[in-house]
């Protein structure tokens, strides 16, 4: 398993494409930001589908960590992932 954070920048009318896709694999934590633990196979799927979805003036960044324990995550305000952990 690998822990990733995906950040994307797309035209406003197209963001729903990425939102709906990434929700299958990750937790939506902010506008255009997802995070979570995935398999290597899922990561490859996410990379490929992201490449296919983006237009030339759009971009995505995937931050990869070997484990969530190496992420020092600090939230100021309400943590949007709190609800997701109790599903």
N, C-alpha and C positions, 0 to 999 in steps of 0.2 A: 504494500500500500504506500501511497505517496500523498502528501498534503499539498494542496494547491490553492492559490488565490488567482482568480481571473478578473481582470479589469478590462472593459471594452469601451470604445468610443465609436458610436455609429450615428447616422442620421436619425433624428428623433422619430420619424415615422417608421423606421425599421428596427428599433430597439426590441420590440416585442419578439422578433424572430430569435434573437440570442437569449432573451429572457426565458422564453418557453423551452428552448433547448437545454440551457444550463440548469434549469430547475430539476431536470431528470437526474442530475448527478451531484449537484452542489446546493449549499444553502445560500439564499439570496440575503446579503447583509446590508447593502446600500444600493442606491441607484447605480446600475452597471457594474456592480461588484458582487462576486460569488466566492465562496470558500468551502473547503471540505476535503475529506479523504477519499481517494479513488484508487482503483487498480491501475496498473500500467496500461492495460488494454483500454480502460475507460479514458485515460489521459490521451492515448493515441486517437481515440474516437473524437474527443473534445478538440484536439488540435486540428484534425482533418476537417471536421464539420465547421469549425471556426474559419479556417482558410476558405472553404467553399462559400460561406455565408457573407464574408466581408467584401465590400466594394473597394475600389482602389483608394478612395479618400477616407477609409475607415481603418481602425486598428484595434488590436487586443494584445494584452500582456498577460502571460501566464507565469506566475511566480511559483517555483517548485521547491518544496522543502522535503527532506527525507522523512520527517515525522512532525506531527503537530506539536510535540514536546519541545521542538526547537523554535517555535514561534512565540515571541513575547507579545501577546495581544492585549492591548489596553483600549478599553472602550470608555469614552466620556459621554455620559447620557445613557439612555436606555439601550440595552444590548439587543439587537434584532434577532440574534440567534437563540435567545433564551427560550422562546416558544418552540423552536424546532427541536430542541433537545428533549422535550417531554412528549413527543408524538408517539 
